[in-house]
Structure formats: C-alpha cells, structure tokens
Amino acid sequence: MSRLRVRLVLNEGGEGAPLGQIIDISREFERFLRLLAEDSGIAVNRRDWVARKFENKSVRFDVEAPTGSDETAIEEFNSKFAAVDSFDPAAQKLPTGVRFATVLQYAKAAEALAAHENVSFGLYRSDGDKPFTYKRLSKLRANELQQRLNEKLVFKTTVQGIMHNVGIEEHYFQLRERKSQRLLRCDFPAALYDEVHAAAALPETLVYVRGHVSERRVDRFVESVKVEKVRAAPAIPDLLGKLFGHVPDYTQGMSTEEFTESSWGEDE
C-alpha cells in the first residue's frame, strides 16, 4: 500500500517565504486535506500528517498521511482534488462526492497569500516518485471562489416538517424537514411565541412554516428560515386517509405544494 501525498509549493521562483505565511497556509491546507481525505474514504487525524522532503529556494515539501492507502482511494482523492480545483460555482452543483465545507476550505488555503501570489499543490500517483501534475491556486481565484460559495438566495415559501428543540431566549426552533429529513433552524419573532409553543406541544405533528428561506446559491442548501407564520396540520389522519382520492378536483388542478401555498391567503 502507498501513502497519500501532496506536494506544497510556496513562493515559486523566489527564495524562502515568511514564516507566518507558511504557518497560516499549512494550517488551512491541512484542514482541506483532512476533509478531502474523508470524502475519499481515507481517515487521517489532524496531528498525524507528516511534512517531509523539504527543498530550498522556493518553499517545497510533501505532506504525507502516516499510514498506507490502497491505490483506488488515492486515485479517488486525486480525482476529487482536480474536481475541486476546476470547480465552477456558476454550475450550481458541487463536485460529485465532495462536501461544501471541503470546497470552501480549499479556497481558504490561499487566504494568507498576497494579492499577486499563488500556491501550488503537486499530486502523486500511488506508485509515483514525483508529482504527475500540479494544481495552482491564486489569491484572486480563492477570493472569487469564496465569494461565490457564500452567495445566498432569499425567498418566501412554506416548508413542512416536525418541530424540535424550541429555544426560549433566542426564539428559534429546529424543523425536521419532511422531504430532506434535515434539521432546519427556524428563527421566529416574539409575537409568534405562543403559536410556536402550541405547535411544539403536539409531538410528531406535521407543522407548516411560512417565511423567508435563506439558501446557498451554489447547491440550493437551505441554511435557515425567518418565520412569519406557523400552522400545525389537523390531527385527523384516519379521516384524511379515507377521503384521499375521493375528491380529485378539491385542489382545482394544483399540486399539494401549490395548494399549501395558496392556503395562506397571500397573493405572492
């Protein structure tokens, strides 16, 4: 088995690099390596990476995992590294099998660079003595990537789910969203306190939450909801089950989601 390795190159063509810059870039790069290794099925603890094979002139050294990995895992790591490096946020789709946090951390690896500088990463094949390719990350590219990754979409809609963990001081609750089964943070104004707690008193009851949703543009991941209205679904599942399909024109041709939206009595 071979060890997972990546070559780090700073101040290419120059002589040395500021110590503080080396420390900052190495810290952020280690976090990226750890996340990408996890995405590739390779577990490496934070303090277990080894720096070796240092060279003079520009700062060059290998960052190596402490234990061996099979060839398939290393190939997957290299493939995902290349996908992150070439990622276009405008595509609104993350690289396959790579988390949002991993891509964002890649951009952070260049935060300590000056505006005109870049950092290069050499990828090794499992049986290679030298990197077979280098990926270069500039400060400009890193800034653009972070900006695009942090863009949000805010729009008004209704989400459905089961309410959990109502906060008292901060006025929020978590909603187990019906479709994704994710927990969404829902912040509500003090005026809705009684309504929220009344809905929370009905365990496992479906709740409709109306408000402004904040969503990551890059992958349409819902981050939070600013609640304007809360409504618990009627607790009559047996009756609804008997009626299901007996009045096909009840929603007037609208889908369930569209009918739910219209039931709030709002124009938008």
N, C-alpha and C positions, 0 to 999 in steps of 0.2 A: 504494500500500500504506500502511496505517496502522500506527502504533506501539502496541504493547501498553502500556497504562497502568492504574495503580491508584492511587486517592487514599487517603492515610493521614491519619486524623484522631485526634489525641490530646487529652485533657482538654477534651472538647466542652462548651461553655458556660462554660469558665473562661478564664484568661489565662496563656498560655505553658505550659511543662511542665519538670520537672527535666531538666537536660542529660543526666545519666547514664541516666535512663529513656528518653529519646529514642534514645540510642546503643544501649542494650540491645534495645529493641523493634525498631529499624531493622535491627539485625544479624540477629535471629531471623526477622523478616518477609522480609528479602532471601533467606534460605535457603529459606523456604517458597515465595516467588515463583519462585525458580530451579527447585525441584523440580516445582511445578505446571506451569511453562512446559515443562519436559522431558516431563511426562505429556501435554502438549497438542501436542507436536511442535515446540516453539519452543526453540532453543538460545540461552541468554544466559549469558555468563561472570559470575563473582561480582563483579568490579570494573567491569562495564560498565553496570549500572543507573544511571540519571541521576535525581537529585532536582531538581524544578523547580516553579514556580508556587506559591511559598510565600505563606501568608496569616498575618496577625496574629490576636490574640485566642487562641482555641484553636490548637494547632499543626496546620496543614494543608499538605500538599504532595503532588504527584504523584510516583510512582515509575515511571519510563518505560524501556522497552527501547531500546537505542541504534539498532536497525535496524527496518525495517518488517516487518510480518507480514500475511499475507492475511486476509481477512475471516473465512473458515472457521476458521482457527486461533484467532483472537481470540474468536469465538463459542464454540468448544470450551473455551477457557480460562475464560471467564465461566461456562459451564455447569458445569464441574468445580469452580470456586470455590464456586458456590452449593451443589453437592452436598456438598462438604466442610463448608461452614458448617452445613448442616442434617443432617449425618451423625448417625445414632443408633447407638452401639456395640452396643446390645442386639440389633440386627438381625443381628449376626454375619456381615455381608457388607460389604466395603468398597465405596465408590462405584466404578462401572464405570470402568476405565481409570486409576484413581488408586492409587498405591502406599501401603503402610502408612506408610512414612517421611514421605510428604507430609502425610498426615492428622495424624500425631504432631507434625510441625513446625509445623503451623497452631496447635495448642494451645500450643506453646512461645512463640509470638509474643506471648502475653499474660503471660508469667512475670514481667516487670518491673512489672506493674501492682499497685497497692494493692488490697485486698480489695473495695472499693466501686467501682473504676474499670472502664472498658471502653475498647476501641479499635475504631474503625470503618474499614471499607475500602469505598471507592467504586469501582464497576466501570464502565468506559467501553465503549460500543459502538465499532466501528471508525470510524464517521463522527460520533461524538458529541463535543460541546464540553464537556459536563458529565456527571458520573456519572448513569447511569439508575437505579441502585439502590445502597443501602449495606448492608453486612453488618456487624453489630455482634458483637464477641466480648468477653464479660465475663471477669473473673478467675475467677468461680465456674464458668462454663461450661468454661473452659480447664482448670481443675483437675479437674473431673469427667471431661472427655474424656481427659486424660492417665491418670487412674486406671483408667478402663475399658479403654483401649487397652493398658495394661500388665498387665492381669489374665492369669493363666496357668491352664491346666488341666494337671494332672499325673496320669498313669495308667500302669499296667503293660501292655505289649503287646510284640509282636515286629515288627521291621522287617527287610526284606531288601534286599540290595544288594551292591555291590562295594567292598571296603576300599581306602582310600587314605591316604597320609601319616600313618603311625603315629608319634606323638610318644614320646620316651623319658623326658624329665624330667617332663612334665606328665601322662603316662599318658592319652593320648587318641588317637583316630584319626578320620578322616572316612570316612563311608559314602555312596557314590553310591546313593541310594535307588532301588529298582527301578521304582516307579511314576512318581514325580515327576521322577526324574533329578537331584534336588537333592543337594548335599553336606550331610550332617548331621554335626554334631560329636557324637562319642560318647566320653564320659569313662568310664574303667574303673578298678577298684581294682588295686593292685599284685599282688593274688593271681591276677589273670587275665592277667598279663604274658605267660607262656609260651603260653597258649592264643591270645591275640591275635596274637602274632608267628608262631605256627604257621599261623594262618589267613591272615595277611598274606603268608606265603611262597608262597601259591598264587595267582598272578596271575590276574585275571579270573574268579576262582571266586566263585560266589554264597555270601554269608555271611548267616546268620540271627543277629540280635542281639536278645536279650531284656533288657528293663529298663524303667525309668521314663522316659516321654517327657514333656518339657515343651513345651506347645503354647500359642500365643496364642489366647485365647478368641475374639477379635474376628473372626479369619479362619481359624482352625484351622491356622495355620502352625507346623510343628514347628521349635523352636529348638535343642533339644539332647536327648541321651539319656544317662541314667545306666545304664551297662551292668552286668548281673548275670550273663549267660551269653552265650557266643559259640560258634557252631557253623558249620563250613563244610559246604556241601552236598556230597554224594558226587559225585566226578568221573567219572560214567559216563553222559554224555548220550546216547550211541548206544543203550545198553541201555534207558534210560528212554524214548527215542523209540519203540523197538519195542514196549514194553509199554503205551504210552499208549493208553487206551481199551479195553484187553483185560480189565481188572478193574474194571468200573464201580462195584462195591459196596465197593471197598477202603477208601474213606473213610467208609463207613457213612452216606451221605447228607450228610456235612458238606462245606462248601466248602473250597477249598485253604487259605484263611486260617484257617478254624476247625480244620482238621486239623493245621495247623502249630502253632497254639496248644496243642492237646491233646497234641502230641508231646513237650512239655517235661516232662510228668509232674507238672503242678501242678494244683491244684484251681481256682484263680482264673482 
